[in-house]
Amino acid sequence: MVELSHIVGYSGHAAGMVGSDNTAVTLGTGSLPTLGMSALVSLAEQAAISALQGTLPLGMTSVGTEIQLKHLTATPVGHHIHVEAVVTFASGRRVQFRIQAEDEREKIAEGIHERFIIEAERFMGRLAEKKPKQ
């Protein structure tokens, strides 16, 4: 069993810029040229992974299992985004993060994200059993 309670308080960060490739209209999740929610979720996961960097034993990784994110305000093309993920809970294989995102002017999102620590090789072996029926 992996013990990670010592990582509570660790933080990770991710950053990006709103460009034509990550707007809601380009991603097919809306009709406006503003930061798409799916792009914001991706940055939140990247920040959480960053918080775990160097803390997991060899052969272990994490997978996202839940995210609750409030997108508070829109961000136009050209603005930089910064996301912080802070570990608020870690027990056994479950790790929970507080997420906060800001653009150049204000807070744009907040929420929680949960990840589970897994053994990568075992996980991929089980996944291989899910081959599509021929």
C-alpha positions in Angstrom: 0.0 0.0 0.0 1.3 3.5 -0.9 1.2 6.0 2.0 1.0 9.6 0.9 -0.4 11.5 3.9 2.8 13.5 4.1 2.0 15.2 0.8 -1.0 17.2 2.1 -0.1 20.8 1.4 2.0 20.0 -1.7 1.1 22.2 -4.7 1.5 22.0 -8.4 1.0 24.4 -11.2 0.1 24.5 -14.9 -0.1 27.4 -17.3 -1.2 28.2 -20.7 -2.5 30.8 -23.1 -5.9 31.1 -24.6 -5.4 30.6 -28.3 -7.5 29.6 -31.2 -6.8 26.0 -30.5 -8.4 25.8 -27.0 -11.5 28.0 -27.3 -14.9 26.6 -26.8 -15.8 27.1 -30.4 -12.8 25.2 -31.7 -13.2 22.4 -29.1 -16.8 22.0 -30.1 -18.0 22.7 -26.5 -19.6 26.1 -27.2 -20.0 28.9 -29.7 -17.8 31.6 -28.4 -14.0 32.3 -28.9 -13.2 32.0 -25.1 -11.3 29.5 -23.1 -13.1 26.2 -23.4 -14.1 24.3 -20.3 -12.4 21.1 -21.5 -9.1 23.0 -21.9 -9.5 24.4 -18.3 -10.1 20.8 -17.0 -6.9 19.7 -18.8 -4.9 22.4 -17.1 -6.4 21.5 -13.7 -5.3 17.8 -14.2 -1.8 18.9 -15.3 -1.5 21.0 -12.2 -2.5 18.1 -10.0 0.0 15.8 -11.7 2.6 18.4 -11.2 1.9 18.4 -7.4 2.5 14.6 -7.4 5.8 14.9 -9.3 8.5 12.9 -7.5 6.3 11.6 -4.8 5.2 8.3 -6.2 7.2 5.1 -6.1 8.7 3.7 -9.3 6.0 2.0 -11.5 3.2 4.0 -9.9 1.2 6.8 -11.5 -2.1 8.5 -11.0 -5.4 8.6 -12.9 -8.1 11.3 -12.6 -11.4 9.9 -11.2 -13.4 13.0 -10.4 -13.5 16.7 -11.0 -15.9 19.4 -9.8 -14.9 22.7 -11.4 -16.9 26.0 -11.4 -16.0 28.1 -14.4 -16.6 31.6 -12.9 -15.8 33.9 -15.8 -14.8 33.8 -19.4 -11.2 34.4 -20.6 -10.6 35.8 -24.1 -8.0 34.8 -26.7 -4.6 36.2 -25.9 -4.8 35.9 -22.1 -2.5 33.7 -20.0 -4.0 31.2 -17.6 -2.4 29.9 -14.4 -3.8 26.9 -12.4 -2.8 25.8 -9.0 -3.6 22.4 -7.4 -3.0 21.9 -3.7 -3.3 18.5 -2.1 -6.0 18.7 0.6 -6.3 15.0 1.4 -4.2 11.9 0.8 -5.1 8.5 2.2 -4.2 5.1 0.8 -4.4 5.6 -3.0 -6.8 8.5 -3.0 -5.6 12.1 -3.4 -7.8 15.1 -3.4 -6.8 18.6 -4.6 -8.2 22.1 -4.3 -8.1 23.8 -7.8 -7.9 27.5 -8.5 -7.4 29.1 -11.8 -6.7 32.7 -12.7 -6.2 34.7 -15.9 -4.3 38.0 -16.0 -7.1 39.9 -14.4 -9.1 37.6 -12.0 -10.0 34.2 -10.6 -11.7 32.3 -13.4 -12.3 28.9 -11.8 -12.3 26.9 -8.6 -13.1 23.4 -7.5 -11.8 20.0 -6.4 -10.1 17.2 -8.3 -9.5 13.6 -7.2 -6.9 11.2 -8.4 -6.1 7.6 -7.6 -2.6 6.1 -7.4 -2.3 3.0 -9.5 0.4 0.5 -10.5 0.9 1.4 -14.2 1.8 -2.0 -15.5 -1.1 -3.8 -13.8 -3.5 -1.1 -14.9 -2.4 -1.5 -18.6 -2.6 -5.3 -18.3 -6.2 -5.1 -17.2 -6.9 -2.5 -19.9 -5.6 -4.9 -22.5 -8.3 -7.4 -21.5 -10.9 -4.8 -22.7 -10.0 -5.3 -26.4 -13.0 -4.6 -28.7 -14.9 -7.6 -29.9 -14.0 -8.6 -33.5 
